Amino acid sequence: MDESAKRKVDYQEKLELALKVRDQFLEKHPDLQSFQDELDRILAKTVGPENRMKTIAFLIEKKLCELNDSMADLQTSFKKHYNKIKVVNSALVLDNSQSSTGYLH
């Protein structure tokens, strides 16, 4: 077998393994299937490995920005409700700080 044919076989084996691992991952994380579908749809129209990598990097960056926005919303919500949480937690601490004998833990 010449070197070119051997590389083709190695590439095909690596690709099949990568797809198998991806499918196993998606079985464990079905919530990510829509993102994979979006990747597949866009990459089907992308020519060349360099363009494919740039496209993947862009899509991942887009998802990171969405995650960052969600984290900012969560932080804003937390700050808004922090005083209410603080009061409730203080009452719980006082209730749970004494043992049945009346002594502090």
Phi and psi in degrees as a GROMACS rama.xvg file:
@    title "Ramachandran Plot"
@    xaxis  label "Phi"
@    yaxis  label "Psi"
@TYPE xy
-77.1089  168.38  ASP-2
-60.7721  -40.2571  GLU-3
-63.4125  -43.8314  SER-4
-66.3958  -39.0067  ALA-5
-63.4095  -43.2169  LYS-6
-62.0613  -38.7459  ARG-7
-63.4559  -41.9542  LYS-8
-66.0675  -45.9786  VAL-9
-59.0137  -43.7985  ASP-10
-61.9156  -45.4681  TYR-11
-62.3178  -41.8164  GLN-12
-64.0821  -43.032  GLU-13
-64.0716  -41.3427  LYS-14
-63.2478  -46.2034  LEU-15
-61.6328  -41.2564  GLU-16
-64.417  -44.5256  LEU-17
-61.8715  -41.9273  ALA-18
-66.0851  -38.0887  LEU-19
-64.4577  -44.8222  LYS-20
-63.848  -41.6473  VAL-21
-59.8641  -46.0333  ARG-22
-63.0359  -39.5486  ASP-23
-63.802  -41.4272  GLN-24
-61.8119  -44.7681  PHE-25
-67.0495  -29.6821  LEU-26
-64.3992  -37.7269  GLU-27
-78.4038  -23.8541  LYS-28
-131.173  67.9098  HIS-29
-63.1085  -19.5913  PRO-30
-66.1893  -16.5518  ASP-31
-93.4019  -1.01394  LEU-32
-61.5586  -38.9115  GLN-33
-64.2872  -36.6015  SER-34
-65.7967  -42.0377  PHE-35
-63.221  -40.4942  GLN-36
-62.2665  -40.1916  ASP-37
-63.5405  -44.3445  GLU-38
-58.6196  -48.4744  LEU-39
-60.5457  -43.4046  ASP-40
-62.7865  -45.5868  ARG-41
-72.0836  -43.1932  ILE-42
-68.8315  -23.1773  LEU-43
-63.6861  -24.3042  ALA-44
-100.619  1.92674  LYS-45
-99.4751  132.344  THR-46
-105.425  132.728  VAL-47
88.1982  142.625  GLY-48
-62.8564  -35.5891  PRO-49
-66.4735  -44.3227  GLU-50
-65.5872  -36.1166  ASN-51
-64.7055  -42.8875  ARG-52
-65.2246  -41.0989  MET-53
-62.6966  -39.9074  LYS-54
-65.6319  -44.4438  THR-55
-61.6469  -44.2699  ILE-56
-61.0391  -41.3867  ALA-57
-63.5782  -45.227  PHE-58
-65.7031  -38.4488  LEU-59
-66.1886  -41.9536  ILE-60
-61.8878  -39.4961  GLU-61
-60.2552  -44.5317  LYS-62
-65.8591  -37.3338  LYS-63
-64.9805  -37.8826  LEU-64
-64.5973  -40.97  CYS-65
-62.3563  -41.8407  GLU-66
-63.8912  -42.2175  LEU-67
-61.3826  -42.2324  ASN-68
-62.6221  -40.6101  ASP-69
-64.4542  -40.5885  SER-70
-65.2508  -39.2676  MET-71
-64.2033  -41.6844  ALA-72
-62.5103  -42.1775  ASP-73
-63.6638  -42.1596  LEU-74
-63.9437  -42.2137  GLN-75
-61.8356  -44.7335  THR-76
-62.7321  -41.3751  SER-77
-62.1256  -46.1643  PHE-78
-61.7962  -37.7016  LYS-79
-63.7361  -38.5255  LYS-80
-103.669  4.76327  HIS-81
-58.8377  -45.7766  TYR-82
-61.9994  -39.02  ASN-83
-64.809  -42.1745  LYS-84
-65.0904  -41.4026  ILE-85
-60.7811  -44.1431  LYS-86
-65.2922  -45.8616  VAL-87
-62.7246  -45.9345  VAL-88
-64.4761  -36.7658  ASN-89
-61.7884  -41.8733  SER-90
-64.0747  -39.7112  ALA-91
-65.9362  -39.989  LEU-92
-62.6226  -44.5488  VAL-93
-63.8363  -41.5554  LEU-94
-65.7786  -35.6971  ASP-95
-96.4007  0.654124  ASN-96
-84.4744  -12.1994  SER-97
-108.966  141.449  GLN-98
-82.3819  177.699  SER-99
-63.9675  -18.4863  SER-100
-86.0137  -7.55968  THR-101
95.1336  -5.97489  GLY-102
-86.3553  152.417  TYR-103
-73.754  145.877  LEU-104
